[in-house]
Amino acid sequence: MSRTHTRGLCAALIVLAPAAAAVAAASVAAGSAGTVLKATLTGHYLHTTAKGHGTATITITATKACWKFSFSGLDTPNISGIHIVPPPPGGYHKLSVLPFTAYTSQQPGCEKLDRWGASGPGWAEKIAANPSHFYVIIGTARYPNGAIGGALHAA
């Protein structure tokens, strides 16, 4: 390689390096906000006769999953979590890939992804990449296998 060619490459790197760093920083900053997903929750989605309804907002970042539920018309809520579609017939339950809490409320919550073991980050990545392959449920005392639920989609 000639000395002139080498100088040209060095000059190009000096000019492009700050731009590349700015692009990298911007993508990290955008990713730190996470992926926001939504679901409309109904009894019909889970094949139940539950009259309640609600919404779920799920935010997945590199290190945690957060949720915020809004619902009405339910008896005492208990479990909640994310499952693989499709939902089973009414009265049956699938295991959650990311179970949120044993006591569901309308207060926001977050968990570190490693709470679900080594598979937690992998499931979170799959959910963020293909939200329509997953659904959210809220179980209640009357409907312990899920009173209302709905498919996830990008917000």
C-alpha positions in Angstrom: 0.0 0.0 0.0 1.4 3.4 -0.9 2.1 6.1 1.6 -0.5 8.4 -0.1 -3.1 5.6 0.0 -2.4 5.1 3.7 -2.7 8.8 4.5 -6.0 8.9 2.6 -7.3 6.0 4.7 -6.2 7.6 7.9 -7.8 10.9 6.9 -11.1 9.1 6.1 -11.0 7.3 9.5 -10.4 10.6 11.3 -13.4 12.2 9.5 -15.8 9.2 9.8 -15.0 8.0 13.3 -16.9 10.7 15.2 -19.9 10.2 12.9 -19.8 6.5 13.5 -19.6 7.1 17.3 -22.5 9.4 17.2 -24.6 6.9 15.3 -23.7 4.2 17.8 -24.5 6.4 20.7 -27.9 7.3 19.2 -28.8 3.7 18.7 -27.9 2.8 22.2 -29.9 5.7 23.5 -32.9 4.7 21.5 -32.6 1.1 22.6 -32.4 2.1 26.2 -36.1 3.1 26.1 -36.9 -0.4 25.1 -39.7 -1.9 23.0 -43.2 -0.9 24.0 -46.0 -3.4 23.3 -49.7 -3.2 23.9 -52.7 -5.5 24.2 -56.4 -5.1 24.5 -57.7 -7.6 27.1 -61.1 -9.3 26.9 -62.7 -12.5 28.2 -63.6 -13.4 24.6 -59.9 -13.7 23.7 -59.4 -16.4 26.4 -62.7 -18.1 25.6 -64.2 -17.2 29.0 -67.4 -15.6 30.1 -65.6 -12.9 32.1 -67.2 -9.5 31.5 -64.1 -7.5 32.4 -61.9 -5.7 30.0 -58.6 -3.8 30.0 -55.3 -2.9 28.4 -51.7 -4.0 29.0 -48.6 -2.0 28.2 -45.4 -4.1 28.3 -42.0 -2.5 27.9 -39.0 -4.7 27.3 -35.5 -3.4 27.7 -32.1 -5.1 27.5 -32.3 -5.9 31.2 -35.9 -5.9 32.4 -39.6 -6.3 31.5 -42.1 -3.8 32.8 -45.9 -3.8 32.7 -48.8 -1.6 33.4 -52.4 -2.9 33.5 -55.6 -1.0 33.3 -58.8 -3.1 33.8 -62.3 -3.0 35.1 -65.2 -5.4 35.7 -63.0 -8.2 37.3 -63.2 -10.0 40.6 -60.0 -10.1 42.6 -57.1 -10.3 40.1 -54.1 -12.5 40.9 -51.8 -13.9 38.3 -50.6 -12.3 35.1 -48.0 -13.0 32.4 -47.1 -13.5 28.8 -47.9 -16.7 27.0 -47.3 -18.2 23.5 -50.3 -17.9 21.1 -52.9 -19.4 20.6 -54.7 -19.4 23.9 -56.0 -22.8 25.0 -59.8 -23.6 25.3 -61.6 -21.8 28.1 -60.8 -23.2 31.6 -57.3 -24.4 30.6 -54.0 -22.8 31.2 -50.6 -22.6 29.4 -47.5 -21.9 31.4 -46.3 -18.3 31.1 -43.0 -17.7 29.4 -42.7 -14.5 31.5 -45.0 -14.7 34.6 -45.2 -11.3 36.1 -46.6 -11.5 39.6 -48.8 -13.6 41.9 -50.7 -10.5 42.7 -51.7 -8.3 39.7 -52.8 -4.7 40.3 -53.0 -1.5 38.3 -49.7 -0.4 39.7 -46.8 -0.6 37.3 -44.2 -3.3 37.9 -40.8 -4.3 36.6 -38.6 -7.4 36.9 -35.1 -8.0 35.8 -35.0 -10.5 33.0 -32.7 -12.8 34.9 -35.5 -13.3 37.4 -36.8 -15.9 35.0 -33.5 -17.7 34.9 -31.1 -18.0 31.9 -34.0 -18.2 29.5 -35.6 -14.8 30.5 -33.5 -12.6 28.2 -34.1 -15.0 25.3 -37.8 -14.9 25.8 -37.8 -11.2 26.1 -35.9 -10.9 22.8 -38.4 -13.2 21.1 -41.4 -11.3 22.4 -40.0 -7.9 21.4 -39.1 -9.2 17.9 -42.5 -11.0 17.2 -45.1 -9.6 19.7 -48.0 -11.1 17.7 -46.8 -14.6 18.6 -47.6 -13.8 22.3 -50.5 -12.8 24.5 -51.0 -11.4 28.0 -53.4 -12.7 30.6 -54.8 -11.6 33.9 -56.2 -14.3 36.1 -58.7 -13.8 38.9 -60.2 -15.7 41.8 -63.1 -16.8 39.6 -61.0 -17.4 36.5 -57.7 -18.6 37.9 -56.5 -19.8 34.4 -57.1 -16.3 32.9 -60.1 -14.0 33.0 -59.1 -11.6 30.3 -56.3 -11.6 27.8 -55.2 -10.3 24.5 -52.5 -10.5 21.7 -49.5 -8.3 21.9 -48.7 -5.8 19.2 -46.3 -2.9 18.7 -47.4 0.3 20.4 
